[in-house]
Amino acid sequence: DQQVKQNSPSLSVQEGRISILNCDYTNSMFDYFLWYKKYPAEGPTFLISISSIKDKNEDGRFTVFLNKSAKHLSLHIVPSQPGDSAVYFCAASETGSQGNLIFGKGTKLSVKP
Amino acid sequence: KAGVTQTPRYLIKTRGQQVTLSCSPISGHRSVSWYQQTPGQGLQFLFEYFSETQRNKGNFPGRFSGRQFSNSRSEMNVSTLELGDSALYLCASSPGTYPNTEQFFGPGTRLTVL
Protein backbone atom coordinates (compact mmCIF):
# COMPACT_ATOMS: atom_id res chain seq x y z
CA ASP A 1 0.00 0.00 0.00
CA GLN A 2 1.62 3.23 -1.18
CA GLN A 3 1.67 5.87 1.53
CA VAL A 4 3.03 8.55 -0.82
CA LYS A 5 1.63 8.80 -4.33
CA GLN A 6 2.66 10.80 -7.34
CA ASN A 7 -0.09 10.08 -9.81
CA SER A 8 1.50 11.76 -12.83
CA PRO A 9 4.45 9.74 -14.16
CA SER A 10 5.40 12.56 -16.50
CA LEU A 11 4.84 16.25 -17.14
CA SER A 12 5.89 18.42 -20.06
CA VAL A 13 5.99 22.22 -19.89
CA GLN A 14 7.33 25.07 -21.98
CA GLU A 15 10.39 27.01 -20.83
CA GLY A 16 9.38 30.06 -18.82
CA ARG A 17 6.02 28.64 -17.76
CA ILE A 18 5.04 27.21 -14.39
CA SER A 19 5.60 23.54 -13.55
CA ILE A 20 3.27 22.07 -10.93
CA LEU A 21 4.10 18.64 -9.52
CA ASN A 22 1.61 16.97 -7.21
CA CYS A 23 1.86 14.48 -4.38
CA ASP A 24 -0.73 12.82 -2.13
CA TYR A 25 -0.17 10.94 1.10
CA THR A 26 -2.27 8.71 3.28
CA ASN A 27 -0.45 8.59 6.63
CA SER A 28 -1.69 11.39 8.90
CA MET A 29 1.37 10.89 11.12
CA PHE A 30 3.68 12.34 8.46
CA ASP A 31 4.89 15.72 9.67
CA TYR A 32 7.79 16.52 7.36
CA PHE A 33 7.75 16.58 3.58
CA LEU A 34 10.52 16.95 1.04
CA TRP A 35 11.06 17.22 -2.69
CA TYR A 36 14.09 15.76 -4.39
CA LYS A 37 15.32 16.01 -7.96
CA LYS A 38 17.12 13.10 -9.57
CA TYR A 39 19.13 12.59 -12.71
CA PRO A 40 19.86 9.08 -14.04
CA ALA A 41 22.75 7.29 -12.33
CA GLU A 42 22.96 9.96 -9.60
CA GLY A 43 21.63 10.19 -6.09
CA PRO A 44 18.61 12.41 -5.38
CA THR A 45 19.38 16.07 -4.76
CA PHE A 46 17.42 17.85 -2.03
CA LEU A 47 15.31 20.76 -3.32
CA ILE A 48 12.96 22.01 -0.64
CA SER A 49 11.10 20.82 2.43
CA ILE A 50 8.13 21.81 4.56
CA SER A 51 7.08 21.04 8.08
CA SER A 52 3.46 20.19 8.83
CA ILE A 53 3.13 23.36 10.93
CA LYS A 54 3.42 25.41 7.73
CA ASP A 55 1.38 25.51 4.56
CA LYS A 56 3.94 27.15 2.26
CA ASN A 57 7.68 27.35 1.88
CA GLU A 58 9.61 29.21 -0.80
CA ASP A 59 13.18 28.98 -2.01
CA GLY A 60 13.95 30.98 -5.12
CA ARG A 61 12.03 29.53 -8.06
CA PHE A 62 10.70 26.64 -5.95
CA THR A 63 7.63 26.80 -3.73
CA VAL A 64 6.05 23.91 -1.88
CA PHE A 65 2.41 24.06 -0.74
CA LEU A 66 0.96 21.74 1.88
CA ASN A 67 -2.76 21.09 2.35
CA LYS A 68 -3.01 18.91 5.44
CA SER A 69 -6.75 18.45 5.32
CA ALA A 70 -6.50 17.08 1.79
CA LYS A 71 -3.22 15.26 2.52
CA HIS A 72 -1.80 16.88 -0.57
CA LEU A 73 1.34 18.79 -1.41
CA SER A 74 2.59 20.38 -4.56
CA LEU A 75 5.84 21.79 -5.90
CA HIS A 76 5.71 24.87 -8.09
CA ILE A 77 8.66 25.81 -10.27
CA VAL A 78 8.50 29.31 -11.73
CA PRO A 79 9.83 30.02 -14.28
CA SER A 80 10.70 26.55 -15.55
CA GLN A 81 14.07 26.11 -17.23
CA PRO A 82 15.39 23.31 -19.48
CA GLY A 83 17.89 22.42 -16.73
CA ASP A 84 14.95 21.54 -14.49
CA SER A 85 14.27 18.47 -16.64
CA ALA A 86 14.68 15.50 -14.29
CA VAL A 87 12.65 13.09 -12.18
CA TYR A 88 11.12 14.70 -9.11
CA PHE A 89 10.39 12.68 -5.99
CA CYS A 90 8.12 13.61 -3.16
CA ALA A 91 9.04 12.13 0.23
CA ALA A 92 7.58 12.16 3.73
CA SER A 93 8.63 11.21 7.22
CA GLU A 94 7.25 11.26 10.75
CA THR A 95 8.90 12.29 14.00
CA GLY A 96 10.51 9.26 15.58
CA SER A 97 11.23 7.76 12.19
CA GLN A 98 13.04 10.71 10.66
CA GLY A 99 15.70 8.46 9.16
CA ASN A 100 13.01 6.69 7.15
CA LEU A 101 11.85 8.66 4.14
CA ILE A 102 8.84 7.27 2.29
CA PHE A 103 9.12 8.16 -1.38
CA GLY A 104 6.61 8.49 -4.17
CA LYS A 105 7.36 6.82 -7.50
CA GLY A 106 8.43 10.10 -9.08
CA THR A 107 7.31 12.43 -11.87
CA LYS A 108 9.51 12.96 -14.91
CA LEU A 109 9.52 16.65 -15.80
CA SER A 110 10.52 17.75 -19.30
CA VAL A 111 10.97 21.45 -19.90
CA LYS A 112 11.04 22.27 -23.60
CA PRO A 113 12.95 25.30 -24.93
CA LYS B 1 32.06 20.30 3.18
CA ALA B 2 32.54 17.06 1.29
CA GLY B 3 29.34 15.30 0.30
CA VAL B 4 28.24 11.74 0.91
CA THR B 5 30.52 9.24 -0.75
CA GLN B 6 29.79 5.64 -1.66
CA THR B 7 32.11 2.89 -2.77
CA PRO B 8 32.27 1.10 -5.04
CA ARG B 9 30.19 2.85 -7.68
CA TYR B 10 29.58 -0.31 -9.68
CA LEU B 11 29.58 -4.01 -8.77
CA ILE B 12 28.85 -7.19 -10.66
CA LYS B 13 28.21 -10.33 -8.66
CA THR B 14 26.70 -13.74 -9.28
CA ARG B 15 23.79 -15.36 -7.50
CA GLY B 16 24.65 -16.79 -4.11
CA GLN B 17 27.56 -14.46 -3.47
CA GLN B 18 27.61 -11.76 -0.85
CA VAL B 19 28.47 -8.09 -1.19
CA THR B 20 29.49 -5.21 1.08
CA LEU B 21 28.82 -1.59 0.21
CA SER B 22 30.34 1.37 1.98
CA CYS B 23 29.08 4.86 2.75
CA SER B 24 30.87 7.86 4.26
CA PRO B 25 28.45 10.53 5.50
CA ILE B 26 28.88 14.28 5.58
CA SER B 27 31.20 15.29 8.40
CA GLY B 28 29.23 15.80 11.62
CA HIS B 29 26.22 13.77 10.48
CA ARG B 30 25.39 10.89 12.80
CA SER B 31 22.54 9.29 10.86
CA VAL B 32 23.01 7.12 7.79
CA SER B 33 20.04 5.64 5.94
CA TRP B 34 20.15 3.11 3.14
CA TYR B 35 17.68 2.84 0.25
CA GLN B 36 17.20 0.49 -2.67
CA GLN B 37 16.01 1.89 -5.99
CA THR B 38 14.56 -0.38 -8.66
CA PRO B 39 12.45 0.52 -11.72
CA GLY B 40 9.43 -1.36 -10.40
CA GLN B 41 9.45 -0.46 -6.70
CA GLY B 42 11.05 2.97 -6.73
CA LEU B 43 13.05 4.12 -3.71
CA GLN B 44 12.55 1.86 -0.71
CA PHE B 45 13.96 2.31 2.76
CA LEU B 46 16.25 -0.44 4.01
CA PHE B 47 17.45 0.75 7.43
CA GLU B 48 18.86 3.68 9.36
CA TYR B 49 21.81 3.80 11.71
CA PHE B 50 22.34 6.49 14.30
CA SER B 51 25.32 6.56 16.66
CA GLU B 52 26.26 2.97 15.75
CA THR B 53 22.77 1.61 16.49
CA GLN B 54 20.09 0.55 14.05
CA ARG B 55 17.27 2.98 14.74
CA ASN B 56 14.77 2.14 12.00
CA LYS B 57 14.29 -0.82 9.69
CA GLY B 58 12.31 -1.31 6.49
CA ASN B 59 10.62 -4.43 5.16
CA PHE B 60 13.56 -6.28 3.70
CA PRO B 61 14.67 -9.86 4.46
CA GLY B 62 17.42 -10.62 6.93
CA ARG B 63 19.88 -11.12 4.05
CA PHE B 64 20.19 -7.34 4.12
CA SER B 65 22.17 -6.08 7.08
CA GLY B 66 24.27 -3.12 8.02
CA ARG B 67 26.43 -1.54 10.62
CA GLN B 68 27.82 1.81 11.56
CA PHE B 69 31.23 2.63 12.95
CA SER B 70 32.23 5.17 15.56
CA ASN B 71 33.21 7.66 12.83
CA SER B 72 29.64 7.35 11.43
CA ARG B 73 30.77 5.52 8.30
CA SER B 74 28.36 2.75 7.44
CA GLU B 75 28.44 -0.51 5.56
CA MET B 76 25.62 -2.53 4.09
CA ASN B 77 25.89 -6.25 3.45
CA VAL B 78 23.73 -8.45 1.27
CA SER B 79 24.24 -12.19 1.60
CA THR B 80 23.13 -14.97 -0.74
CA LEU B 81 22.49 -12.58 -3.61
CA GLU B 82 19.43 -13.06 -5.79
CA LEU B 83 18.76 -11.71 -9.28
CA GLY B 84 16.13 -9.39 -7.82
CA ASP B 85 18.77 -7.66 -5.69
CA SER B 86 20.05 -5.90 -8.80
CA ALA B 87 19.43 -2.25 -8.04
CA LEU B 88 20.91 1.13 -7.27
CA TYR B 89 21.75 1.27 -3.57
CA LEU B 90 21.75 4.76 -2.11
CA CYS B 91 22.87 5.98 1.24
CA ALA B 92 21.90 9.28 2.77
CA SER B 93 23.18 11.17 5.76
CA SER B 94 21.64 13.72 8.09
CA PRO B 95 22.26 15.09 11.58
CA GLY B 96 19.60 12.65 12.72
CA THR B 97 18.28 14.78 15.54
CA TYR B 98 14.90 16.39 16.16
CA PRO B 99 13.35 18.24 14.40
CA ASN B 100 13.46 16.42 11.10
CA THR B 101 15.92 17.67 8.55
CA GLU B 102 16.66 16.79 4.98
CA GLN B 103 18.79 13.80 4.06
CA PHE B 104 21.68 14.20 1.66
CA PHE B 105 22.26 11.39 -0.76
CA GLY B 106 25.40 9.86 -2.18
CA PRO B 107 25.76 8.93 -5.87
CA GLY B 108 24.82 5.31 -5.22
CA THR B 109 26.29 1.89 -5.91
CA ARG B 110 24.92 0.10 -8.96
CA LEU B 111 24.76 -3.62 -8.15
CA THR B 112 24.19 -6.12 -10.93
CA VAL B 113 23.55 -9.75 -9.99
CA LEU B 114 24.05 -12.29 -12.78
Interface residues (C-beta under 8 A of the other chain):
Chain A: D31 Y32 L34 Y36 A41 E42 G43 P44 T45 F46 S49 S51 F89 A91 S93 T95 S97 Q98 G99 N100 L101 I102 F103 G104 K105 G106
Chain B: V4 S31 S33 Y35 G42 L43 Q44 F45 E48 F50 R55 N56 G58 L88 L90 A92 S94 G96 Y98 P99 N100 T101 E102 Q103 F104 F105 G106 P107 G108 R110
